[in-house]
């Protein structure tokens, strides 16, 4: 009796293979070969078919849709976060390569690549006790959704963190209260803790200034502010938002049960055996959970020296002359994140000598400076800026630093201190130096008090610094340079503008930031204009006559020196 050749034996092909053969998309021999391969391997028939390249995923979906008269859906247009949860067991979805799309009365609408799979239909009917309505989807797009649905939140975080991340729980400073320890036990999910730790370390290594944890309706994202620019870093699963917020609150010593009002706190992270970084934490209730912003406070930033900040020689000389005076008020202005605190602490570092008594009031104190008496303002307890200033004056101070002048009372006490033999340093939120004086006038401060106390105002911005490795000359027309503010005498061919390119050593062509400053000493002529209640325009014109550069002109000087780009200066200054 002759032996039977198993290879030539008739193969019972699946229904979808017959449909493809009937449609002329596949021949019998190829179908049989693919089916045998799928039987011996772990992949199904459709996986083998699409990977073989004989029929593309899109062609397959269209052919099957026409053959079975089943509607076709492009899953690329479907937001995975909006898909209904809990309609079907993820294990069942993974086993039969299906994804539930919606439920309509007693029917379940299910996406599949193979509507002929009777076994899948029976299993789903049995599990849900619902009728099945198939929708065709492209195989690869479907598999992507199936895998995402079957991945847990912990696995998603592990994918972000990676296996090679060395995690040390002890490096995060824990709260020492009993209630905080109880809270830790509730939220101490290893993946969440590990993820937070990685984000903090990554932010520090990438020289970020802030971390933003932002919950939305269907997504959750983490962004870092690097060189003044927000950049999306990770999109962890939305399921972790509560645990992550609780974790941050616990180690920042905040109330984890309070989710209705903003809170502020601090935390520490040990990044090296002898290096501890402080973080300032701010929470904000939003529509879909708490947004958390963490600011990195590096104490070493106050000790970089005045030369590293980017002052030109004449600006530096004016500032040093002002801080060496025995009394008066020095104001630093600019938006949030423009480096005002670093500038003030750099000045305090220069003034910090054994024979000088320095007191600061801040909300909160961001940089720890030994030898300086630092006070955190506490509005709830009644320790306002005004109250702190009043107590300072009874503490025999030489130099007083006020974090921010927010109201008339604080401004009034600060001015009186400056008039009675104290050097007062403070900040204001204004656009430039001349408008600072009119802003003080609008607060209700009398012109003669402003004229007799303020000795110097410096306005500042931070522009991204060009990477010295990859920057290349930019071809900018003379007309565009003139529109930006360059005069004809500047366009003498002795310098060339540069543009950002980008390399492995920088971020899109920029590395670090450089300060743009307007340093305006209050001269006798400016005092006269203030006493006459002159406008900001009059003050600006007089300052220009005295050789004070505007923010735009200071920025253009940085362009001439090849430190930054023209686009960057135009984006941070106004004229």
Buried (B, 14 or more C-beta within 10 A) or exposed (E): EEEEEEEEEEBEBBBBBBBBBEBEBBEEEBBBBBBBBBEEEEBBBBBBBBBEEBBBBBBBBBBBBEBBEBEBBEBEEBEEBEBEEEBBBBEBBBEBBBBBBEBEEEEBBBBBBBBBBEEBBEBBEEEBEBEBBBBBBBBBBBBBBBEBBEBEBBEBBBEBBEEEBEEEEEBBBBBEEEEBEEBBEEBBBEBBBBBBBBBBBBBBEEBBBBBBBBBBEEBBBBBBBBBBEEEEBBEBBBBBBBBBBBBBBBBBBBBBEEBEEEBEBBBBBBBEEEEEBBBBBBBEBEEBBBBBBBBBBBBEBBEBEBEBBBBBEEBBEBBEEBBEEEBBBBBBBBEEBBBBBBBBBBBBBBBBEEEBBBBBBBBBBBBEBEEBBBBBBEEEEEBBBBBBBEEBBEEEBBBBBBBBBBEEBBBBBBBBBBBEEBBBBBBBBBBBBBBBBBBBBEBEBBBEBBBBBBBBBBBBBBBBBBBEEBBEEBEBEEEEBEEBBBEEEBEEEEEEBBBBBEEEEBBBBBBBBBBBBBBBBBBEEBBEBBBEEBBBEBBBBBBBEEEBBBBBBBBBBBBEEBBBBBBBBBBBBEE
